């Protein structure tokens, strides 16, 4: 049932994408702001309290709805899973920006691609940062951001859907991600726990996503780049590992050049593999993500089939 619910949710999301400004996400954002104002007294334990209130309340709500659905009918459980997965998993929540960059570069509009990319990543002074960016720089940043976004919006919640029974896993992951990013601008003591908690929650999914990229892409280059990241002491940085694996799997140099220089300085004889990305590389990145989706959905299907046969 869980596998079928996942397939249904992905199909619905492809046909009717979840709007960026939807009621559920807006309500969670409003609630997080209210909790932040009510609990922030400038100490770390306040961040723990605020995070626990939001996460605990939403996870308890999902558990209660699932219990009620089980009491009503199996079809109600199926509908609940589809609804939760539709709200937490989906490519179309971020792919429009990637597509706009791809179309702008295909039309030779480098300035337009820079503007779309700057708006997408929401960095301070991003317009000035990309004002002189080359095509290769724009492609590198676009692919890197797309791989990270695919992990946050698809692979992370999907893996937690497999790890935790019921529909709690995707909610835990997506809300923890939202809080870590929304409260990142808060004062350091309050923001410490949301960032730390999400780093723990995301530790295994990040590495599983990186492994998936390596399996469906160029495995040898992905492992080679992963080894360079670990040798340079960035093995605890899941973002660096994900970009190393994704870049190696694509045969592209998408990691930050300064980070690649650090890897080379710490690993004797290490030279960053791959070529500089170009507009054609964007299509390769899309293919890598979709192959990885097929991989994880296939593994999930086999787990469900094994569980059903073992009953």
N, C-alpha and C positions, 0 to 999 in steps of 0.2 A: 504493500500500500504506500509506503514512504517513497519508494522509487517512482511509482506512477504519479504521486502528488508532485514530486520534483519536476518530472517531465511536463506535467500539465502547467505548472507555474511558469516554467521557462517558455513554453509555447504561448501562454497568455501574455507574458511580458514582451515577447517579440512582436505580437500583433497589436497589443495595447500597452505601450510603455508606461511605467509609473511616472507621473509628472514630478519634476524636481521639487516643486513647491506643493507637496501633497499634504492632506490634512493630518495624517498620522505623524509624519516626520516633523511637521510644524508644531503639533501638540507636544511631542517629546522635547523639541527645542525650547518651547515656552516653559515647560515644566522644569527643564534643567536650569534655565535662567532664574526661575522663581526659587528653586532649591539652593542655587548658588548664593542668591542674595540673602536667603534666610539662614544659611548655615556657615557662611564664610566669616570667621573671626580671626583669620590670619595665621591659623595653625594647621599642621598636617592632619590631625585627627578630624578637623572639619571637612577636609576633602574626602576622607574615608567615610564619614557620616553621610555627606551629600551623595557620593557615588553609591553607597549601599542603599540609600532610600530609593534612588531611581532604578537601579538594577534589580533590587529585591522586589519592588512593587510590580515592575513589568514582568519579571519571571514568574512571580506568584500569580499574576493575572493570567498568563499563558497556561500555567499548570491548572488553575481553576477552570478555565475555558475548556481545556482538554479533558478534564474529569467530567465536566458537564456534557461534552460532546460524546464521550464514551458511554455515558448513562443514557443519552438520547438514542444514538444510532451510529453504526460504523461510517455511514455516509457523512454524518456531521463531523466526525474525526477527519475524514478525508478533506472535506471543505475547509476545515480549520487549518490543516497543514498547507493546503494550496494557498490560502490567504496569507499565512505567515511567510511562506517562501516567496510569494509574489512581492511582499513588502520588504524583504530583506536580501533577496538575491536577484541580480539582473544586470545584463550588459548595457541596456539602453539607458541606465541611470548615469552613465559617463561616456558612452560611445559617440554621442552626437558631437562633442568637442573634437574627439579624435578624427571623426569623419570630416569635420569642417577644416581642420588643419590639412588633411590629406587632399581635399578638393582645392584648397587654396594653393598648395604647392603644385598640384597637377596643372593649375591654370597659370602658374608662374607668378602668383601673387605672394611674394615672400613677406611683404609688410602685413598683409592680411593674416597670414599664418602666424606671424609674431604676435599680433593682437589677440587672436583666438587662444593661443597658447598661454599668453600672459593672464588672460581672463580665467582660463581653466585652472591654472595652478594657484590662483589667489595669493600670490606673494606680494609683500610690500615692495613698492617701486618696481614691480615686475615689468611694466612697460619700458622703463629705462634700462632694466637688466637685459632685455632682449632687443633693444633698439638696433644694435649692430650685430645681432646673431646671424651667423651664416646658415645656409640651408642644412648643412651637416649638424650644426648645433641645435637647430630647431627640431630636426628629425631625432637626434639623440635624446633630447629632453622629452619629446612627445612619446617616443617608444618607452622610455623609462617610466614616465608617469602613467602610461597606459597599462604597463605590466603591474605596477603597484596598485592602480585602481582596479584592475581585474581581480587581483588578490583580495582587496578589501570588499569588493561588491559581489564577488562570485565564489572564489575558492575558499576564502576564510569562513564565511557562514556555511558553505556547503560541507566543509570538513567538520565543523562543529555540529552540523545536522546529523552527521554519521556518528560522531563521538558520544553525543548525549541522546538519551531516549526521548522521543516525542519532539515537540516543536520548540523546546526551550533553547537549544543550542544556537540557532541563527539569531534569535532575539538577543541572547547574551552577547554574542560577538558584535553585532551591528550597533547595539546601544552603547557597549563599552567603547567601540571605535568612535562613535559620535561624541561621547563625553570627553574622551581623550583629546579630540581635536577642538571641540568647542571650548573646553576649559584650558586649553594650552596657553591662551593669552591671559589667564588669570594670574594672580600673584603666585610665586613659586611654591610656598607651603601648601596652598590649596590644590594646585595642579599636579603636585608630586604623585599622589596616589592614583588618580585616573590614568596617568601615563604609565606608572609602574604596573598597575593591574592589567592594562591592555597589553603591555609588553609580555607579561606572563601568559595571558590568554592567547596571544598571537604567536607565541614561541614555536609551538609545534606546527600550526597551519602554515606559517611562513616557510618553514623548511620543507614541508610536504609539497607546497606549491613549487618551490625551487626544484625539488626532485622531479616533479611532474614535467616541468619545462625541460629538464635534462633528458628524460626518457623519450619525449616526443620530438626532441630536436637533436642537435649535434651533441651526443652524450660525452664524447671525449673532451671537446672544447669546454663544455659546461663544467665538467669535473675539474679540468685544468684551471679554469677561472675561479672556481670555488676554492681550490687548494691555495691559490694565490691570495684570496681574501682571508682565509684562515691563517696563513703564514704571516700576514701583515698585522694580525691581531684584531681583525674586524669580524672574527667568527661569531661574536656575540651580537653583532649588528645584523639583524634579520634582513633589513632593507638592502644592505650591501651584498649579502649572500643571494638574495633574490635577483638583484640586478646582475650579479656575476654569473649566476646560472642562466638567466634569461639571455644575456648578451652572448655567452658561450654557445648556448643552444641555437641562437640565430646566426652565429658567426659574425657578430657585430660588436663594435666597441661602444657600449651605451652607458657604462659606468662613468662617474665623474673622472675627468683626466687626472685631477689631483689624487684621487683615490687609487687609480691605476698606477700612478707613479709611486705611491706609497707601497703598493703590493710589490712592485718591481724592486724597490729598495730593500725590502725585507726578505725576499725570496731570491736567492742567487740563481741567475740564469733565467728568471721568469720574464717573459715578454708578453704583454697583452695580446691575446689572439683576436682575430677578426679584422674586419675592414670598417672604415668610417661609414656610418649610415647615410642613406640618401632617400629620396622620395619613394623609390621602389621598395625600400626596406619596411615601410609602414604596412604594406600588404603582407609581407613575411611575418611581421609581428602579429597581425590578425590571425593568420594561419596557425601560428604557434599557440595562441590562446585557445582557439577552437579545438585544436588537437588535444590540448590538455583537458579541456572540458569533456571531450569524448572519453578520454582516459579515465577521469574520475567518475563520470557517470557510469561507465562500464564496470568499474570496480565496485561501485555502489550497487549496481544491479546484481553482480555476482554475490555480494554479501547478502543481499535480500533473498536471492534464490537459495543460497546455502542455508540461511536461517529457516526459510520455508520448508526445505527438504528435510531439515533436521528435526522438525516437529513430529 
